[in-house]
Amino acid sequence: MEHPETTPTRPVTSDAAPRRAELLERAQRATGFMPDDEGQALYLAALRAGAAVEGATFVEIGAWCGKSALYLGAAAEETGAVLFSLDHHHGSEENQAGWEHHDPALVDPATGRIDTLPHWRRAVVGAGLEASVVGVVGDSPTVASRWAIPLAFCFIDGGHGEAPAWADYRGWSPHVVAGGWLAIHDVFPDPADGGRPPYDLWRDALDSGRFVEDGACGSLRVLRRV
């Protein structure tokens, strides 16, 4: 992932390498939709944020079964940051029965609804990341409306429908501090490649003048608040 080299950072110790390798391997194997090259780029972007801001706070919107939480959690643990991983854990529209990304193995037989929380918990606990990754179960706009902690890093990868995507962006991007980072997943300039809302969010962030481009890998876009 391309990015400027001008960000002042706190040093990351070399003895973190074995632990980093373990966590990134776990993230690669975890259930989810993010390709490993994009996950690695997400990790590196969050690593910069954690190294640049003492006691940094990260938020991810859309956690699914914990794949991105492991990539981000690896950066959080390595830099002393904390990741709040937010999801209602019932899946987005495209995850429901009859849609392309439905997985019947994730349906709770007692309720008949998707429930990814147990899978997320197993991923985070299995990786030993409970001190660096905090699960938040709830509705994204509701949590955003009560949120008060400045964010060094915010990753938006929730519902890709028009309403939920814009609600995530409008609710969470204002919490990113000046000099902090905003990452958006599934940004496809060509509508034939994927849903349009994430691309529109990315364009709005740039057009607003509040953010500038700071990296890309596949469908992952990273921006920095100015």
C-alpha positions in Angstrom: 0.0 0.0 0.0 1.4 3.4 -1.0 1.6 6.0 1.7 3.7 9.1 2.7 6.7 8.5 4.9 6.5 11.8 6.7 4.3 10.7 9.7 6.3 10.9 13.0 5.9 7.6 14.8 6.8 5.9 18.0 9.2 3.0 17.4 7.7 -0.5 17.3 9.9 -3.1 18.9 11.4 -5.8 16.8 10.6 -8.5 19.3 6.9 -8.1 18.2 7.7 -9.9 15.0 6.8 -13.5 16.1 3.5 -12.4 17.7 2.7 -10.3 14.7 3.3 -13.2 12.4 1.0 -15.4 14.5 -1.8 -12.8 14.5 -1.7 -12.1 10.8 -1.7 -15.9 10.1 -4.8 -16.3 12.3 -6.4 -13.3 10.5 -5.7 -14.9 7.1 -7.4 -18.2 8.2 -10.4 -16.5 9.9 -13.9 -16.6 8.4 -14.6 -13.5 6.3 -14.5 -11.8 2.9 -11.3 -9.6 3.1 -8.5 -10.8 0.9 -5.2 -11.1 2.7 -3.4 -8.4 0.8 -6.2 -6.0 1.8 -6.0 -7.2 5.4 -2.3 -6.7 5.5 -2.7 -3.2 4.1 -5.4 -2.5 6.8 -3.0 -3.7 9.4 -0.2 -1.4 8.2 -2.5 1.6 8.0 -3.7 0.9 11.6 -0.1 0.3 12.7 0.8 3.8 11.5 -2.1 5.3 13.4 -1.2 3.5 16.6 2.4 4.4 16.3 1.6 8.1 15.6 -0.9 8.6 18.5 -0.1 7.6 22.1 -2.9 5.6 23.6 -4.8 5.5 20.2 -8.4 4.4 19.9 -9.5 2.5 16.9 -13.1 1.7 15.8 -14.3 -0.8 13.2 -17.8 -0.8 11.9 -18.8 -4.2 10.7 -17.0 -7.1 12.4 -18.7 -10.2 11.0 -16.7 -13.2 12.4 -13.7 -11.3 13.5 -11.3 -11.4 10.5 -10.7 -7.7 10.3 -10.7 -7.5 14.1 -7.6 -9.7 14.0 -5.8 -7.6 11.5 -6.7 -4.4 13.4 -6.1 -6.1 16.7 -2.6 -7.0 15.8 -1.8 -3.3 15.1 -3.6 -2.3 18.3 -1.7 -4.8 20.5 1.6 -3.9 18.9 1.2 -0.1 19.5 -0.7 0.0 22.7 -4.0 1.1 21.1 -7.4 -0.3 21.7 -9.9 -1.4 19.0 -13.6 -1.2 19.6 -15.2 -3.7 17.2 -18.8 -2.8 16.5 -21.5 -5.0 14.9 -25.0 -6.1 15.6 -23.9 -9.5 14.5 -27.0 -10.4 12.5 -25.5 -9.8 9.1 -26.1 -7.3 6.4 -28.8 -7.5 3.7 -26.5 -9.5 1.4 -25.9 -12.1 4.1 -29.5 -13.0 4.6 -31.2 -16.2 3.2 -31.6 -16.1 -0.6 -28.7 -13.6 -1.1 -25.3 -14.2 -2.6 -23.3 -14.2 0.6 -25.6 -16.2 2.9 -23.9 -18.9 5.0 -26.5 -21.2 6.7 -23.8 -22.4 9.1 -24.0 -18.9 10.8 -27.7 -19.1 11.5 -28.7 -19.7 15.1 -31.2 -22.6 15.1 -32.9 -21.2 18.2 -33.8 -17.9 16.6 -33.5 -18.5 12.9 -31.3 -15.5 12.5 -27.7 -15.0 11.6 -25.5 -14.7 14.8 -21.8 -14.1 14.1 -21.0 -13.1 17.7 -19.9 -16.5 18.9 -17.6 -16.8 15.9 -16.2 -13.3 16.5 -15.6 -14.2 20.2 -13.8 -17.4 19.3 -11.5 -15.6 16.9 -10.6 -12.8 19.3 -10.3 -15.0 22.4 -8.4 -17.7 20.4 -5.9 -15.0 19.3 -5.4 -13.8 22.9 -6.5 -10.2 21.9 -9.1 -9.5 24.6 -6.9 -6.8 26.2 -6.6 -5.0 22.8 -10.0 -5.7 21.2 -13.3 -4.8 22.8 -16.5 -6.0 21.3 -19.4 -3.6 21.0 -22.8 -5.2 20.1 -25.4 -2.8 18.8 -26.8 -0.6 16.2 -24.1 1.6 14.6 -26.0 4.9 14.4 -27.1 4.5 18.0 -23.6 3.9 19.3 -22.2 6.7 17.1 -24.7 9.2 18.5 -23.4 8.6 22.0 -19.7 8.2 21.1 -17.3 10.7 22.7 -13.8 9.3 22.2 -11.6 10.8 19.5 -10.5 8.3 16.9 -7.0 7.8 15.5 -8.4 5.2 13.1 -11.8 4.3 11.9 -12.6 1.4 9.5 -16.0 1.3 7.8 -17.1 -2.1 6.5 -20.7 -2.4 7.6 -23.8 -2.8 5.6 -23.3 -1.8 1.9 -26.9 -0.7 1.2 -27.5 3.0 0.7 -29.0 3.8 4.1 -26.7 1.8 6.4 -23.5 2.8 4.6 -24.3 6.5 4.7 -25.4 6.2 8.3 -22.0 4.6 9.3 -20.1 7.3 7.4 -22.1 10.2 8.7 -22.1 8.8 12.3 -18.4 7.9 12.6 -16.2 10.0 10.2 -16.7 13.1 12.3 -15.1 11.3 15.3 -11.8 11.0 13.4 -9.3 13.5 14.8 -7.2 15.8 12.6 -4.3 13.7 11.4 -6.2 10.5 12.0 -7.2 7.9 9.5 -10.4 6.7 7.9 -10.4 3.4 5.9 -13.3 2.2 3.8 -13.7 -1.3 2.4 -15.3 -2.5 -0.8 -14.7 0.7 -2.8 -15.3 -0.2 -6.5 -15.1 2.6 -9.1 -16.9 0.3 -11.6 -20.4 -0.5 -10.3 -20.2 -3.9 -12.1 -17.5 -4.9 -9.6 -19.5 -4.3 -6.5 -22.1 -2.2 -4.6 -21.8 1.6 -5.2 -22.3 3.1 -1.7 -18.8 2.6 -0.4 -17.4 4.3 -3.5 -19.7 7.2 -2.9 -18.6 7.5 0.7 -15.0 7.6 -0.4 -15.7 10.3 -3.0 -17.7 12.3 -0.5 -14.8 12.2 2.0 -12.4 13.5 -0.6 -14.8 16.1 -2.1 -15.5 17.5 1.4 -11.9 18.6 1.7 -11.8 17.0 5.2 -9.8 14.0 4.0 -7.0 13.3 1.5 -6.0 10.0 0.0 -3.4 8.1 2.0 -3.2 4.6 0.4 -5.1 1.9 -1.4 -5.0 -1.8 -1.9 -7.6 -3.7 -3.9 -11.0 -2.4 -2.8 -9.5 -0.9 0.4 -9.1 2.9 0.5 -7.3 4.8 3.3 -7.7 8.5 3.9 -6.2 10.9 6.3 -8.1 13.8 8.0 -6.6 17.2 7.4 
